[in-house]
Amino acid sequence: MKYDYLVVGAGPFGAVFAHEAHKRGKSVLVIDRRNHIAGNLYCESKDDINIHVYGAHIFNTSLKHVWDYVNQFAEFNHYVNSPVANYKGEMYNLPFNMNTFSKMWNIRTPKEAQDIITKQRSAITSEPKNLEEQAISLVGTDIYEKLIKGYTEKQWGRKCTELPAFIIKRLPVRYTYDNNYFNDRFQGIPMGGYTKMIERMLEGIEVRLGVDFLKHRDEYEALADTIIYTGPIDEYFDYSEGVLEYRGLHFETERLEEENHQGVAVVNYTEGDIPYTRIIEHKHFEFGTQPVTYVTKEYPKDWKIGEEAYYPVNDVKNLDLYATYVKKAETISNVIFGGRLGEYKYYDMDKVIASALALVEKELA
């Protein structure tokens, strides 16, 4: 059978495009080299708890058309992301707000907090030369040392003094007692987990799992007129121009015989000596009352070819290399690259869906 579209990747970008193409009467085949759909949004149910297998995902957006779109496929709960940071046993609310500052400096008013931060920011008197100087110039030395330095160095595998300043363009500082991490208009978790949401997008569409497109390229290229490719763009071209850099992640999940382990869905561990960056307690995403709980420790690590790529290293060198691959991609008329890996972007979920919908308008209008 010949298909109108072959979609490589059953994550949110591929699922949205496949759904919209199918809805317009196009024949679509979706393949994925993993043995499940939903990409990094994949959730696994254990003891009636939906476990975010590839790390915490909280849907947040100010794009009403995106919010309306995903609500076709799932009912969202009213979860509000309010993570906590643990620094050597000291617990601080995130994002940086008056609860954080009150705990850190034993103060009460926004003016007191502003005065302290302003004084500490003045330690950087010239244009920041690296991430450390950039962070101090934005939030001062105390917040940087306790809540940014160790976490960031673990996440990127380098000293903050070796990271470029532009990685941190801004750091939200709120002079209100508000622990809501996001400023977006809409926020929540799909009830029943993300996998069910993606399943509904793919209803009526042929899906083949455990299929590596690049290992069977000739076979699958012959099946469709147009390919939507959401894998790594450099891998598609067999790394002919060089390898784009990513950071990897390792997850360790365990079942605990207790009802409530840490009292919140996400705790960041910001000291450098602890190897993981955060612990996720999954039941709190959906206000679970089960007698047991599951927690996941998230460890950043160096990435190498063949492993799952998580965070693109969007420095100048890698962005220049990506631009080279974009030029190569423009010479192929029947392949469209999209999504986190195809576009080499650290996408939030709503931006992935917005990008897929923009492609729908361009390709299927």
C-alpha positions as CSV (number, residue, x, y, z in Angstrom):
1,M,0.0,0.0,0.0
2,K,1.2,3.5,-0.8
3,Y,0.5,6.2,1.9
4,D,0.1,9.9,1.4
5,Y,2.3,10.5,4.6
6,L,4.7,8.5,6.5
7,V,5.2,10.0,10.0
8,V,8.4,8.9,11.7
9,G,7.9,9.3,15.4
10,A,4.8,8.8,17.5
11,G,5.4,11.7,19.9
12,P,3.3,14.9,20.1
13,F,4.5,16.5,16.9
14,G,4.0,13.4,14.8
15,A,0.7,12.5,16.5
16,V,-0.8,16.0,15.8
17,F,0.2,16.0,12.2
18,A,-1.0,12.4,11.7
19,H,-4.4,13.2,13.3
20,E,-4.9,16.2,11.1
21,A,-3.9,14.5,7.9
22,H,-6.1,11.5,8.7
23,K,-9.0,13.9,9.5
24,R,-8.6,15.4,6.0
25,G,-8.9,12.0,4.3
26,K,-5.1,11.4,3.8
27,S,-3.7,7.9,4.2
28,V,-1.1,7.9,7.0
29,L,1.3,5.4,8.5
30,V,3.0,6.3,11.8
31,I,6.2,4.4,12.9
32,D,8.4,4.7,16.0
33,R,11.5,2.8,17.0
34,R,10.4,2.6,20.6
35,N,7.9,0.0,21.6
36,H,5.4,2.6,22.7
37,I,3.7,5.8,21.4
38,A,3.8,9.3,23.0
39,G,7.6,9.8,22.9
40,N,9.0,11.4,26.0
41,L,5.4,12.1,27.2
42,Y,4.9,8.3,27.7
43,C,3.2,7.4,31.0
44,E,3.0,3.9,32.5
45,S,0.3,3.0,35.0
46,K,1.4,1.1,38.2
47,D,-0.9,0.7,41.2
48,D,-3.2,3.2,39.5
49,I,-0.4,5.8,39.5
50,N,0.6,7.3,36.1
51,I,4.4,7.3,36.0
52,H,6.1,9.9,33.8
53,V,8.7,7.5,32.5
54,Y,10.9,10.1,30.8
55,G,10.7,12.8,33.5
56,A,8.1,15.3,34.7
57,H,5.9,16.9,32.0
58,I,3.4,19.6,33.1
59,F,1.4,21.1,30.3
60,N,1.4,24.9,30.4
61,T,0.6,27.4,27.7
62,S,-0.7,30.9,27.0
63,L,-1.7,29.9,23.5
64,K,-5.4,29.4,23.6
65,H,-5.6,27.6,20.3
66,V,-3.1,25.0,21.6
67,W,-5.1,24.6,24.9
68,D,-8.3,24.2,23.0
69,Y,-6.7,21.7,20.7
70,V,-5.3,19.4,23.4
71,N,-8.6,19.5,25.3
72,Q,-10.2,17.7,22.4
73,F,-8.2,14.6,23.4
74,A,-8.0,14.8,27.2
75,E,-9.7,16.4,30.2
76,F,-7.0,18.3,32.2
77,N,-6.9,18.5,36.0
78,H,-6.1,21.7,37.9
79,Y,-2.5,20.7,38.8
80,V,-0.3,23.8,39.5
81,N,3.4,23.3,39.3
82,S,4.9,24.4,42.6
83,P,8.3,22.6,42.9
84,V,10.6,22.9,45.9
85,A,14.4,23.1,46.1
86,N,16.4,21.1,48.6
87,Y,19.8,22.7,49.3
88,K,21.7,20.7,52.0
89,G,18.4,20.1,53.8
90,E,17.1,23.7,53.5
91,M,13.8,23.8,51.6
92,Y,13.0,26.7,49.3
93,N,10.0,27.4,47.1
94,L,10.4,27.8,43.4
95,P,10.3,30.0,41.4
96,F,12.2,32.6,43.3
97,N,9.5,34.5,45.2
98,M,8.8,36.1,48.6
99,N,8.4,32.6,50.2
100,T,12.0,31.8,49.0
101,F,13.4,35.2,50.1
102,S,11.6,35.1,53.5
103,K,13.1,31.6,54.2
104,M,16.6,32.6,52.9
105,W,17.0,36.0,54.6
106,N,14.3,36.1,57.4
107,I,12.6,39.1,55.8
108,R,8.9,39.9,55.2
109,T,8.6,42.7,52.5
110,P,9.3,43.0,48.8
111,K,11.4,46.1,49.5
112,E,13.7,44.1,51.8
113,A,14.2,41.4,49.2
114,Q,14.8,43.9,46.4
115,D,17.4,45.8,48.5
116,I,19.3,42.5,49.1
117,I,19.2,41.3,45.5
118,T,20.1,44.8,44.2
119,K,23.2,44.9,46.5
120,Q,24.3,41.4,45.5
121,R,23.8,42.0,41.8
122,S,26.3,44.8,42.0
123,A,29.1,42.3,42.3
124,I,29.0,42.1,38.5
125,T,30.0,45.4,37.1
126,S,30.7,44.6,33.5
127,E,29.1,42.6,30.7
128,P,28.7,39.0,32.0
129,K,31.4,36.7,30.5
130,N,29.8,33.4,31.5
131,L,26.7,31.8,33.0
132,E,27.9,32.4,36.6
133,E,28.3,36.1,36.1
134,Q,25.1,36.3,34.1
135,A,23.1,34.6,36.9
136,I,24.6,36.8,39.7
137,S,23.9,39.9,37.6
138,L,20.2,38.8,37.5
139,V,19.5,37.4,41.0
140,G,22.6,38.0,43.2
141,T,25.1,35.7,44.9
142,D,22.9,33.9,47.6
143,I,20.3,32.6,45.2
144,Y,23.0,31.7,42.6
145,E,25.1,29.8,45.1
146,K,22.2,27.9,46.8
147,L,19.6,27.3,44.0
148,I,21.4,27.7,40.6
149,K,25.0,26.8,40.6
150,G,25.0,23.1,41.6
151,Y,21.8,22.2,39.7
152,T,23.0,23.9,36.5
153,E,26.5,22.3,36.6
154,K,24.9,18.9,37.1
155,Q,22.4,19.5,34.2
156,W,25.1,20.6,31.7
157,G,28.1,18.6,33.0
158,R,30.3,21.7,33.1
159,K,31.2,24.5,35.5
160,C,29.0,27.6,35.3
161,T,32.2,29.6,34.6
162,E,32.6,27.4,31.4
163,L,29.0,27.8,30.2
164,P,28.1,30.8,27.9
165,A,26.1,33.6,29.5
166,F,23.3,33.4,26.9
167,I,22.0,30.1,28.3
168,I,20.3,32.1,31.0
169,K,18.6,35.0,29.3
170,R,16.5,35.8,32.3
171,L,15.6,34.3,35.7
172,P,12.1,34.9,37.0
173,V,12.1,36.8,40.3
174,R,8.7,37.5,41.8
175,Y,8.2,39.8,44.7
176,T,4.9,38.1,45.7
177,Y,4.1,35.1,47.9
178,D,3.2,32.9,44.9
179,N,4.6,29.4,44.3
180,N,3.1,28.9,40.9
181,Y,6.1,28.1,38.7
182,F,4.4,29.2,35.4
183,N,2.9,32.5,34.4
184,D,0.9,30.9,31.7
185,R,-2.9,31.2,31.4
186,F,-3.5,27.5,31.2
187,Q,-1.9,24.6,33.1
188,G,-2.6,21.1,34.1
189,I,-2.1,17.3,33.6
190,P,-4.3,15.2,31.4
191,M,-6.4,12.9,33.6
192,G,-5.3,9.4,33.0
193,G,-1.9,10.4,31.7
194,Y,-0.4,11.6,28.4
195,T,-0.3,8.2,26.7
196,K,-4.1,8.1,26.6
197,M,-4.1,11.6,25.1
198,I,-1.8,10.6,22.3
199,E,-3.8,7.3,21.8
200,R,-6.9,9.4,21.1
201,M,-5.0,11.5,18.5
202,L,-3.9,8.4,16.7
203,E,-7.3,6.6,16.7
204,G,-8.0,5.1,13.3
205,I,-4.4,5.5,12.1
206,E,-2.0,2.6,11.4
207,V,0.8,2.6,13.9
208,R,3.9,0.3,13.8
209,L,6.1,0.3,16.9
210,G,9.7,-1.1,17.3
211,V,10.5,0.1,13.7
212,D,13.8,1.9,13.1
213,F,13.2,4.0,10.0
214,L,16.9,4.6,9.3
215,K,17.7,0.8,9.4
216,H,14.9,0.2,6.9
217,R,15.0,3.5,5.0
218,D,14.6,2.2,1.5
219,E,11.6,0.1,2.4
220,Y,9.8,2.8,4.2
221,E,10.7,5.7,1.9
222,A,9.0,3.8,-0.9
223,L,5.8,3.6,1.1
224,A,4.8,7.2,1.1
225,D,4.8,10.3,-1.1
226,T,5.9,12.6,1.8
227,I,7.7,11.9,5.0
228,I,7.3,13.8,8.3
229,Y,10.6,13.0,10.1
230,T,10.8,13.8,13.9
231,G,14.1,12.1,14.7
232,P,17.5,13.7,15.0
233,I,18.2,15.7,11.8
234,D,22.0,14.9,11.9
235,E,21.3,11.2,12.3
236,Y,19.0,11.3,9.2
237,F,22.0,12.5,7.2
238,D,24.3,9.9,8.9
239,Y,26.2,12.7,10.7
240,S,27.8,13.7,7.5
241,E,28.5,17.3,8.7
242,G,29.2,16.3,12.3
243,V,27.3,15.3,15.4
244,L,25.0,17.7,17.2
245,E,25.4,17.7,21.0
246,Y,22.8,16.8,23.5
247,R,22.6,16.1,27.2
248,G,21.4,12.7,28.3
249,L,19.3,11.6,31.3
250,H,19.1,8.5,33.4
251,F,16.0,7.6,35.5
252,E,15.7,5.4,38.5
253,T,12.2,4.6,39.7
254,E,11.2,2.8,42.8
255,R,8.0,1.8,44.6
256,L,7.7,2.9,48.2
257,E,5.5,1.4,50.8
258,E,4.2,4.7,52.0
259,E,1.4,7.0,51.1
260,N,3.3,10.3,50.7
261,H,7.1,10.5,50.4
262,Q,7.9,14.1,49.8
263,G,4.7,16.1,49.8
264,V,5.1,17.6,46.4
265,A,5.5,16.3,42.8
266,V,8.9,17.7,42.2
267,V,11.9,18.4,44.5
268,N,15.0,19.9,42.9
269,Y,18.3,19.0,44.6
270,T,20.5,22.0,44.0
271,E,23.8,21.1,45.8
272,G,26.5,19.8,43.5
273,D,27.5,16.8,45.7
274,I,24.1,15.0,45.1
275,P,24.3,13.3,41.6
276,Y,20.7,13.6,40.7
277,T,18.9,16.9,39.9
278,R,15.4,16.1,41.1
279,I,13.1,13.5,42.6
280,I,9.6,13.2,41.1
281,E,6.7,11.7,43.1
282,H,4.3,10.9,40.4
283,K,1.0,10.5,42.3
284,H,1.0,14.2,43.2
285,F,0.5,15.2,39.5
286,E,-3.0,13.7,39.8
287,F,-3.7,14.2,43.5
288,G,-3.4,10.5,44.2
289,T,-4.5,8.9,47.5
290,Q,-3.1,5.4,46.8
291,P,-1.5,3.6,49.8
292,V,1.8,3.3,48.0
293,T,3.9,5.7,45.9
294,Y,6.5,5.8,43.1
295,V,9.4,8.1,43.0
296,T,11.9,8.7,40.2
297,K,15.4,10.1,40.6
298,E,16.6,12.0,37.5
299,Y,20.4,11.9,36.7
300,P,21.9,14.1,34.0
301,K,24.7,12.4,32.0
302,D,26.9,12.8,29.0
303,W,25.1,11.7,25.7
304,K,26.5,9.6,23.0
305,I,25.2,8.3,19.6
306,G,22.7,5.5,20.1
307,E,21.2,6.9,23.4
308,E,18.1,9.0,23.8
309,A,18.8,12.7,23.2
310,Y,17.1,15.0,25.7
311,Y,18.5,18.6,25.9
312,P,20.1,20.1,22.8
313,V,23.2,22.0,23.6
314,N,22.2,25.2,21.8
315,D,25.5,27.0,21.8
316,V,27.0,28.8,18.8
317,K,29.0,25.8,17.6
318,N,25.9,23.5,17.6
319,L,23.6,26.1,16.1
320,D,26.0,26.7,13.3
321,L,26.2,23.0,12.6
322,Y,22.4,22.7,12.7
323,A,22.1,25.5,10.1
324,T,24.3,23.3,7.9
325,Y,21.9,20.4,8.2
326,V,18.9,22.7,7.5
327,K,20.5,23.6,4.2
328,K,20.9,19.9,3.4
329,A,17.3,19.3,4.3
330,E,16.1,22.0,2.0
331,T,17.5,20.0,-1.0
332,I,15.0,17.1,-0.2
333,S,11.6,17.9,-1.5
334,N,9.6,15.0,0.1
335,V,10.9,15.1,3.6
336,I,9.8,17.6,6.3
337,F,11.7,17.8,9.6
338,G,9.9,18.7,12.7
339,G,9.7,18.4,16.5
340,R,12.3,18.6,19.2
341,L,14.9,16.5,17.4
342,G,14.1,17.4,13.9
343,E,14.3,21.1,14.6
344,Y,17.1,20.8,17.3
345,K,15.1,22.9,19.8
346,Y,14.5,22.6,23.5
347,Y,10.7,22.7,23.0
348,D,8.0,23.1,25.6
349,M,5.1,20.8,24.9
350,D,2.8,23.6,23.8
351,K,5.4,24.9,21.3
352,V,5.8,21.4,19.8
353,I,2.0,21.3,19.2
354,A,2.0,24.9,17.9
355,S,4.8,24.0,15.5
356,A,2.9,20.9,14.3
357,L,-0.3,22.9,13.8
358,A,1.6,25.5,11.8
359,L,2.9,22.7,9.5
360,V,-0.7,21.4,9.1
361,E,-1.7,24.8,7.9
362,K,1.1,25.0,5.5
363,E,1.0,21.4,4.2
364,L,-2.6,20.5,4.4
365,A,-4.6,23.7,4.0
